[in-house]
Amino acid sequence: MREQARLLFAFKARGGLSMVYRILSSAAAVVLLAGCSLTATRPAADSTAVEACKTLNYRYAQARDSGNADAYGDLFAENAVFYMGKKPYEGRDAIITRLREGQDSANFARLLIDNMYIEKDGDDSATGVVYFSMYYSDADPDAPRPIETFRLFMGEYHDRYTLAEGGCKLAERKTVPLFMGRFAK
């Protein structure tokens, strides 16, 4: 025991602990910086594609809410599939028809796009999950709508995107409902 104490004292006296501390600190910094450089950087082309797909989602909400069927249709690839529940709408024309048939002048709706996680997964494709909230009201469309008349629907879009020089288009969108509210009476 006495020998161990003497060796520890000699180690401390020569600056052994501070040397170990400096080595461990340096090693931790190298690991931290290496991890950051591996995860924080993304090639510029990938970032541009992801940003184009994020912008597409904001444009989707605006086109849907305004009922602009042409702008809405332009967001989808020609052979896109859009799932509402288990029902697929196949092809851009069917998707546009669904929007037109779903418009009801007696109801007012707003789609809010929330969190998005989109990742490029090939030269010409990306996938993503988009959180959304949908508000509906059956109140007088020309008057302010009281908050208690809103039905809140929250969910996720599970998307596949196609990427080309023209930007990002939806190749597949699956609506995944998570929370459904009720119309207040």
HELIX and SHEET records of a PDB file:
HELIX    1   1 ARG A    2  ALA A   13  1                                  12    
HELIX    2   2 GLY A   16  ALA A   40  1                                  25    
HELIX    3   3 ALA A   44  SER A   66  1                                  23    
HELIX    4   4 ALA A   69  GLY A   73  1                                   5    
HELIX    5   5 ARG A   92  GLY A  102  1                                  11    
HELIX    6   6 ILE A  147  THR A  149  5                                   3    
SHEET    1   A 6 LYS A  87  GLU A  90  0                                        
SHEET    2   A 6 PHE A  76  MET A  84 -1                                        
SHEET    3   A 6 GLY A 167  MET A 180  1                                        
SHEET    4   A 6 ARG A 151  ALA A 164 -1                                        
SHEET    5   A 6 SER A 125  SER A 137 -1                                        
SHEET    6   A 6 PHE A 108  GLY A 122 -1                                        
END                                                                             
